[in-house]
Amino acid sequence: MADTLARIKELDKERTSLIDTAKKAALTAADQAITALNALGFNYRLISDGKKTASTKRKFKTKSRKGTRIIKDAPCVICKFKTSPSHDARKHRFSQGKKKRPFTAKELSDLGLKKV
């Protein structure tokens, strides 16, 4: 059993050594290629572990939830009636004044809504 563990440790060291040698060879080749590209006027650099430096980090916004809300098939809580197509209280957010009020017949037609 002790022989087996000693052999496994030996193989791990050999594996690590081989990986380090291969990594050094690949990095040397990559550095030479980047040097050649930079000499041609391009601006490339090699970054380890896929991590970006502080100057190249970008913050990406999460996906938008626009259009994911569902209007219930129920009367609007402000108008107290259903329309076709349906609407809810969010449709009243641009109402004049502080208090939201039901739509008039003209406002309904302007918004493309019909009373049901």
C-alpha positions as CSV (number, residue, x, y, z in Angstrom):
1,M,0.0,0.0,0.0
2,A,2.8,2.4,0.9
3,D,4.5,1.6,-2.5
4,T,1.2,2.5,-4.3
5,L,0.9,5.9,-2.5
6,A,4.6,6.7,-3.1
7,R,4.1,5.8,-6.8
8,I,1.0,8.1,-7.0
9,K,2.9,11.0,-5.5
10,E,5.8,10.4,-7.9
11,L,3.4,10.4,-10.9
12,D,1.7,13.6,-9.6
13,K,5.1,15.3,-9.5
14,E,5.9,14.1,-13.0
15,R,2.6,15.2,-14.3
16,T,3.1,18.7,-12.7
17,S,6.6,18.9,-14.2
18,L,5.2,18.0,-17.7
19,I,2.4,20.5,-17.5
20,D,4.8,23.2,-16.4
21,T,7.2,22.4,-19.3
22,A,4.3,22.5,-21.8
23,K,2.9,25.7,-20.3
24,K,6.3,27.4,-20.6
25,A,6.6,26.3,-24.2
26,A,3.1,27.5,-25.1
27,L,3.7,30.9,-23.3
28,T,6.9,31.4,-25.2
29,A,5.2,30.7,-28.5
30,A,2.3,33.0,-27.6
31,D,4.6,35.8,-26.5
32,Q,6.5,35.6,-29.8
33,A,3.2,35.7,-31.7
34,I,2.0,38.8,-29.7
35,T,5.3,40.5,-30.2
36,A,5.0,40.0,-34.0
37,L,1.4,41.3,-34.0
38,N,2.4,44.4,-32.0
39,A,5.3,45.0,-34.4
40,L,2.7,45.1,-37.2
41,G,0.8,47.9,-35.4
42,F,-1.8,45.8,-33.5
43,N,-2.3,46.2,-29.8
44,Y,-2.5,42.7,-28.2
45,R,-1.6,41.5,-24.8
46,L,-1.7,38.1,-23.0
47,I,-3.7,37.8,-19.8
48,S,-3.4,34.8,-17.5
49,D,-6.3,32.8,-16.1
50,G,-8.8,34.6,-18.3
51,K,-9.0,37.4,-15.8
52,K,-9.2,41.0,-17.1
53,T,-7.2,43.8,-15.7
54,A,-8.9,46.7,-13.9
55,S,-8.7,48.9,-17.1
56,T,-10.5,46.3,-19.3
57,K,-13.2,45.2,-16.8
58,R,-16.7,46.0,-18.0
59,K,-19.9,45.9,-16.2
60,F,-22.7,44.3,-18.1
61,K,-26.4,45.0,-17.3
62,T,-28.7,42.2,-16.6
63,K,-31.4,41.2,-19.1
64,S,-34.2,43.7,-19.4
65,R,-37.6,42.6,-18.1
66,K,-39.4,44.9,-20.6
67,G,-42.4,43.2,-22.0
68,T,-42.5,40.4,-19.5
69,R,-45.4,41.7,-17.4
70,I,-48.8,40.2,-18.0
71,I,-52.1,42.2,-17.9
72,K,-54.8,40.3,-16.1
73,D,-58.1,39.7,-17.8
74,A,-60.0,41.8,-15.2
75,P,-61.4,45.3,-15.1
76,C,-58.9,48.1,-14.6
77,V,-58.8,49.2,-10.9
78,I,-59.0,52.8,-11.9
79,C,-61.6,52.7,-14.8
80,K,-63.7,49.9,-13.3
81,F,-64.3,48.4,-16.7
82,K,-62.6,46.1,-19.2
83,T,-61.2,47.2,-22.6
84,S,-60.1,45.5,-25.7
85,P,-57.1,45.2,-25.8
86,S,-56.9,44.9,-22.0
87,H,-55.2,47.5,-19.9
88,D,-54.4,48.0,-16.2
89,A,-53.4,50.8,-13.8
90,R,-50.0,51.1,-15.4
91,K,-51.7,52.6,-18.5
92,H,-52.8,55.6,-16.4
93,R,-49.2,56.5,-15.3
94,F,-49.2,59.5,-17.7
95,S,-52.5,60.9,-16.5
96,Q,-52.7,64.7,-15.9
97,G,-52.6,65.7,-12.3
98,K,-51.7,63.7,-9.2
99,K,-54.8,61.6,-9.0
100,K,-55.4,59.0,-11.6
101,R,-58.8,59.0,-13.2
102,P,-60.7,56.8,-15.6
103,F,-60.1,57.4,-19.3
104,T,-62.6,59.5,-21.3
105,A,-64.1,58.2,-24.6
106,K,-61.6,60.4,-26.5
107,E,-58.6,59.1,-24.5
108,L,-59.7,55.5,-25.1
109,S,-59.9,56.0,-28.9
110,D,-56.6,57.8,-28.9
111,L,-55.0,54.9,-27.1
112,G,-56.6,52.4,-29.4
113,L,-58.8,50.9,-26.6
114,K,-62.5,50.0,-26.8
115,K,-64.8,49.6,-23.9
116,V,-66.1,46.0,-23.5
